[in-house]
Amino acid sequence: MDDHFRQRLRHPWSAAARLRLVAGILAGVLTGGFAAWAY
């Protein structure tokens, strides 16, 4: 577990990419939900 955490800390770009992916999915869900709620 600690090894996995340390390995993830060694690659900050993967964490940033995962964060960007989650943010994109969240934005899509929010915009989709807002569009469905508006109509």
SULZIQUI-V234397 format. One record per residue. OMEGA is omega in degrees with one decimal (* if undefined). Layout:
omega->OMEGA
omega->OMEGA
This chain:
omega->178.6
omega->178.5
omega->-179.7
omega->-180.0
omega->-180.0
omega->179.9
omega->179.6
omega->178.6
omega->-178.7
omega->-179.2
omega->-178.4
omega->-178.6
omega->179.8
omega->178.4
omega->179.3
omega->179.5
omega->179.1
omega->179.2
omega->179.9
omega->179.5
omega->179.0
omega->179.7
omega->178.5
omega->179.0
omega->179.4
omega->179.5
omega->179.2
omega->179.7
omega->-178.5
omega->-179.9
omega->178.6
omega->179.0
omega->179.2
omega->179.3
omega->179.4
omega->-179.4
omega->-178.6
omega->-175.6
omega->*
